[in-house]
Amino acid sequence: MKKILVIGAGPAGLMFASQLKLAKPDWRISIVEKNDPQEVAGWGVVLPGKPGQHPANPLSYLERPETLDPQFVEDFKLVHHNEPNLMSTGVLLCGVERRGLVQALRARCQSLGIDIRYESPLLSEEQLPLDDYDLIVAANGINHKTSHFTEALAPQLAYGSNKYIWYGTSQLFDQMNLVFRTHGKDIFIAHAYKYSSRMSTFVVECSEETFARARLGEMSEEAAAEYIAGVFKAELNGHGLVAQPGLGWRNFMTLSHDRSYDGKLVLIGDALQSGHFSIGHGTTMAVVVAQLLVKALCAESSVAAALASFDARAMPLVKLFSEHANSSRDWFETVDGRMHLSNAEFMQSFDARRKALPPLPEALARNLGYALDR
């Protein structure tokens, strides 16, 4: 029997804990979370496929995923020069509320006998109970920026040049929407999709220059939301935008590592690698990497061997994810130089932004297939 501690009760840590408990029911697994049970950030997230039919969709591991009111889209709409361009996404995508997903995964863990301790203070390296556990899994998301525990796992940080904010809205978007809107001298970009039968995610980004010129940083939360709703009034059709505490305007932070573990401490999820929201694979990556760690722990005879095996398998995938996310982020941050293009030229540029890289969905599927073969 082994003792495992997971730091962070988000999708990555919860998927890892529940899947390992099913594979190793006699192992003692516990989770610590710094927030209270009701404090879950975010609006909607995008997942692949239908629950029960796609193993990278975390809803596939829940008994009644339909209670989370997931929404499915197969169409993509890009608006440029105020003209819609419609196409198929090529795959079925699933939108779901992040709060509901996290709470359902927590309930799943607790039903398996996994203890979750909330409002646990952040641990320093000296406080990390390495002697009490066979393995500690850091799944604390971008909090890993400041609480990285060991210098060997200190993250490399890079900040995007655009400002962005994550809104929710009662306007329902039946496609994956990407809107490029010229507003006076400024350019705003909206990423929108429905995640329940009542709400949609509405992420907005703009350059630092646009942010300053519009004086968004000087406005109250409500005034800024009203201003942005005015920019996208054609899409919102009278519906407002709602912000969440702690999800204000910021520059996207990319957190990266050259290795996934140090001693008995291993990283998964955004604590290992964050990726820009424009490629929509963050939660999928969390599931695949968590399953790879479970596979390694089940296949190897020691924790040390498992971590070496996990690192060798996971890090190439993590680096490919990072390359795709960075290429996409760079394209969005330099879009002002392409706004003059025709719709056809603009669509071609958008479609080509990651074409030079090996396909990410195939790499995810290949690694998940390997992880589940146990």
N, C-alpha and C positions, 0 to 999 in steps of 0.2 A: 504494500500500500504506500502511496506517495501523497504528500501534502502540497497543494498548489494554491497560490494566492494570485488573484486577478485584481489589478488596480484599474478601476473604471468600469461602470455599468452601462456602457454604450453598446452599439451593435457588435463591434469586434469582440469585446470581452465577453459579452453574453453568448454570442454564437460559439466562441471557443469553449467556454465553461460548460454549456449544455451538451455540446457534441462530445467533449472529452468524458463527461459524466456518463453518457450513454455507452461509450466505448469501454470505460473503466469505472464501473459502478462502485467499486470498493475504494477508489481514491477519494481523498477528502479535498474538496474544492470550495473555496470561499472567495467572495468578492467584496471589495471596499469601494465606496463611491463618495466623492466629496460633497455632492449636492443632496438635498432632501428628495424624497421619492417623487414629488410633483414637479420638480424643477428639471424640465427637459427642453433644451433649446431647439429651435427650428420649426419649419412649417412642413413642407412635403419633401420626400426623396423619390428618386427614380430607381426602379429595380427592373431586372430583366424577366420577361416571360410571365406565365401564369403560375400562381401558387400550386404546388404539387406537381408541376410539369417542368420546372426549371430549378435545378439544385443550387444556382447562385442567388436565387430569390429567397431571402430569409423567411418570407411568409410560408415557404414550402415546409418549414420545420414547426409550424404551429398547427394545432388541432382544428381551429375554426378561424382561418384567415379572413373569411368573408365578413366577420364582425368588425374588421377594421375598415370596411367600406373602400377597398382598393378600386382604382380606376385604370382603365386600359386604353392605350392610344397606339395607333399604327401609322398616323400621318404626321408630317412635319410641315410647318408653315413659316417661311421666312419673308419678312416684310422689308422691302428696300424701295426707296423713292415712293413710299406710301402704296406700293403695289404688292399684293400677296403672291408668293410663289409656293405652290403646293407640291408635295412629293411624298412617297412612302418612306417611313423610317427604315424599312427593310427587316425590322424585327418588331415583335410585340413588346411594348414597354408598360410597366406597371407603376403608377403613382400611389403613394400611401403616406399618411400622416406620420411624421417622424416620432412624435410623442407617443402615439398609439402603438407603433412598432416597438419602440423601446420598452414600454410598459408590458406589452404582451411577451416579449422575450424575457423580461425579468420574472414574470409570472411563471413562464416555462421553466426557468432555472430553479425557482423556489419549489415548484412541483416535483423536481428531481432531487430535492434535498440539499440544494446549494444555498448557503447562507449569504445574504447580501446585507452589509452594514453600511447604512447611509450616514451622511454628514461626518464622514471620516476625515480628519485633518490631513492636509498634504504632507507627505513624508519627505524628509531630507535623506541624503545618502547614509548618514549616521543612524537614522531611525529605521532604515529598511531592514525588516526582520529576516535577513538571509539565512541565519542559523536555524530559524524555525520552520523553513519550508524547503522542499526539494526544488521548487521552481517558482519564480515570481514573474508574472506576465503583466507588462505595462501596456494597458489599453486605454490610457487616459487622454487620448486625442491630442489636440494642439496644446493642452496644458503641459505636454512634455517639453515645450519650449523652455520653461523655467524650472520644472521639476524632473530633470532628466536623470537624477540619482547618481550616475557615475560619469566621469569625464570621458570614458571610452565611448559612451553613448550620447555625448553632447551633440545636438542636432546642428546641421547646416541650415541656415535660414536665408530665404530670399523673399523680397516683397515686390509684388506687382506694382505697376505705375498707375493703374486705374483704381478709383474708389468704387466700392460696391456696397449694396445693402440687400438684405433678404426680407421681403415683405410677404404678407399673406393677403388674399382678396377673395371676396365672395363672388367675383366674376369667374365663371367656369370656362376654361379653355380646353376644347375638345381635341386639339392637336398639341404637339410640342411646338410652342411658338417662340420665334426669335425675331425681335422687332428692332430695326435700326432707324432711329428717329432723329432727323435734323430739327433743331429747335433754336431759331435765330442763328447765332454763330456756333452753337453747341451741338454735340452728338451724344445721345443717350441710347443705351442698348437694354432691352428687356428680354429676359428668359422666363417663359411662363408655361405652366401645365397644371391640370387639375390633379388633386391628390385625394379628393373625397367627392361625394355628390353635392357638397356644399361649399368647398373651398379650393383655391388654387395657390400654388407658389408663384411669386412674382419677384424675381431677382433683377435688380437694376445696376448697371455699371456705367461709369463715365470717366473721362480723363481728369487728372488733378486740376487742369486749367479750367475745364467746364465746371467742376465742383466749386472752385474758387469764384469764378465769374457769376455763377448762380447764387453764391453766398449760402449754399446749403449747410455749411458748417456753422453758420450764425443763426440758423432757424431752430425753432423747437422741433421736437419729433413729429408733432402733429402738422406743423406748417410745412416741413420738408415733405411729408407724405402727401399732403394736398398739392404741393408744387409738382411733384413727380406724377401724381394722378392727372394733373392738367396736361403734362407732356404726352401722356399716353391715353388721353380721353377717348380717342377713337376705339381703342382696344378695350378699355375698362367700361365704357358705356354707362357711366353714372355710378359705378361701384367704386368704393374707396380702397385705400391701401392701409394695412395695419402693420405696425412694427412690434417686435418683441423686445422686452428689456434685455440689454446686453448684446443685441444684434444690430447696433448702429452702423453708420458708415465707417468703412475701414479699407485698408489695402490688403489684397489677398496675400496670405503668408504661405509660402511653400516650405515645408519642413522635410528634410532629407537626411539619410544616413548611408554610410558605406558598409555598415554591418548591422545585423539585427539583434545581436546578443553580446553580453559580457558576463562571464561566469554563469550564475544561475538566474540572471535577469534577461528577459527577452521582450522585444517590442512587436506589437501588431497594430493594425488599423492606422489611423492618422498619426499616432505616436511614432510610427515607423516611417510613413511617407504620406504627406497630404498632396492632393491634386486638384487643380482648378475645376470649379463647378461646371464649366462649359463642356466637359466631356462626359459628365454624368455617370462615372464608374466608381465613385468613392465607396458606397455601401457594398457594391459587388466585390471590390477589392478586399474590403474588410472580411467578407464571407470566405472568399477563396484563401486568403492568407491564414485565417483562423483554421480552416480545414487542413491546410498544409501542415500547420503546427500539430494538430491532433494526429494526423497521419504519421508524422515523424516520431511522436511520443509513443504511438502504438507499435511502430515498426522496429524501433531501436531498443537495445537492451539497457541503455543508460540515458539519463537526461543529457549528459555532455554529448554523447553521440547523436541524440535526437536534435539538439540545437545546431550542431555542425551540419547535419543533413538538411534541416529546415533552412538554414542560412544559404546553403548551396542551391537549394531549389527556389526559395522565395525571392532572393535579392535580384536575380535577373528579371523576374516578373515585375518587381517593384520599380526597378530602373526603367523598364519599358513603359510602365504606367506614368512615371515621372516625365519621360521624354514626350509622351503624347500630351500630357496635361500642360507642360511648358510650351510646346509648340502651339497648342490651341490658345493658351493665355496670351502669348506674344501676338498672335493674329488679331485677337480682339483689341489688344492695347495699341495696335498700329492701324486700326480700321479707318481712321480719318483720311489716310492716304488712298483709300479705295472707294470712298463714298461717291466719287464721280463716275465710277464704272456703271455700265449698263446692268440691268438685272441679270442677264445671262453671264456676263463677265464676273459679276459679283458672286453669283452662285458657284461659278467654276472656281474662283479663288477660295471661297469658303470650303468647298468640298475637297480642295487640294491641300488644305493646311496641315494634314497629318499623313498624307499619302506616301511620303518618302520613308515612313517608319514601318516596321513589321506590324501587321494587324494586331491590335490589342484584344478584341473579342475572342479570336482564335487561341491566343496565348492563355487567356483566362479559362476558356473551356478545357484546354489541354491540361492545365495544372489542376483544375477542379476534378477532372476525370481521374487523374492520378491520385489525388488526395482521397477520393471516395472509394477507391479500390483497396479496401482493407477488411 
